Amino acid sequence: MKRDFDLIVYGATGYTGGLIAEYLATSYRRDDAPSWAIAGRSTVKLQKVRAAIGAPDDLPLLKANAGEPASLRSMCERATVIITTVGPYQLYGSELVAACAATGTGYVDLCGEPAWMRRMIDAHHDEAKRTGARIVFSCGFDSIPFDLGVLTLQEKAREKFGHPAPRVKARLRKVKGGMSGGTAASAQATLAAAARDPALIRLLTDPFALTPGFTGPSQPSGLIPEYDPRMKVLLVPFPMAPVNTKNVHRTNFLLGHPYGLDFVYDEMMIAPGFRDIGRVATETFATMVSLFGTGGLRPGAGPAREEREKGSYDILFLGELPDGRGVEAVVTGDRDPGYGSTSKMIAECALCLVRDMQGEGGIWTPGALMGLALRERLQKRAGLTFGAR
């Protein structure tokens, strides 16, 4: 069925939604431009966004509200893919996922809320398969560089050794730029939900929370700082690891376990050096206070353009075989992870769904559904690099 638009950016009046709209407006001006629209609660605010990003005056504006399910369904019926930044998703996203699943509409988001993701999988995966809706969570820094980084490493491992590496370590070597206000709000909502329902704590700490019916081997927690004698570095916990690791295991699960049934995976950050341990600890504590306390970033807030463009990240992946042989992969991004790089990644995910592939319906990870096609698109358009040896 032909839809009115290839893409609709829902939540375009928010900070990250505005960046996504700006990226589409400035990066796809010519014959390669998709048909698209921006959507939100206020037409007046949408008009301001349209003017601010330099989009054509005839870029369509659509009213849609998380509290009005009929407006969400109407929006879904007009688009091939919905890009949504309206979170926390556990508070404002459930009706949209239901509408996309019911109408066979593609969906991409920036979700880092695994308990909500599992609820949506249980509630809508079968319906999405029936209608052909391709629903993809975690299409930003959570969790694309890690999901596709493992995919790239395992591709090289099969090429070199004829089989995958059963043990993979992701090590964030460099990151410049911060977490988004939306991520902070999602973390607050998750903690509040866990306080009301202790069963959520078990799910949040389960590496296989997103692989219904499958539980693999014991996984490293990544919660305790440690010294790596091989790399000669101090490793500290990575706040996004509890989300990313679940998505990587779901990719393996959805693809029929090409990484193996015994696959073990963890993520940690490399601290600059022992003399910097005190500074790292202080900064981490201050970050957590700002994120989970009342004084943190709010959704819709974010850094200036110059700060975004000066950001970057570099992730090393180490694959280990039982006989001591190994393989490495590296993923880099050319903008700050929380905003500049994320806004490009989710836009290209949506365009990948529209232009590069069909794929069956269901609730997917980026790596399991789009895989190599998305990797190629991100390298060509979104400032990411993927390498392996």
TAZI-V919585 format. One record per helix or strand of 2 or more residues. SS is the DSSP state (H for helix, E for strand). FROM is the first residue (numbers start at 1). LEN is the number of residues. Records with the same first field share a line. If there is no record, write none. Layout:
SS->FROM-LEN + FROM-LEN
//
This chain:
E->5-6 + 36-5 + 60-4 + 79-6 + 106-3 + 134-3 + 167-10 + 226-3 + 233-5 + 264-7 + 312-9 + 326-8 + 362-3 + 384-5
H->15-13 + 43-10 + 69-8 + 89-4 + 94-10 + 114-18 + 144-18 + 181-16 + 199-6 + 241-14 + 274-19 + 305-6 + 337-19 + 366-4 + 371-11
//
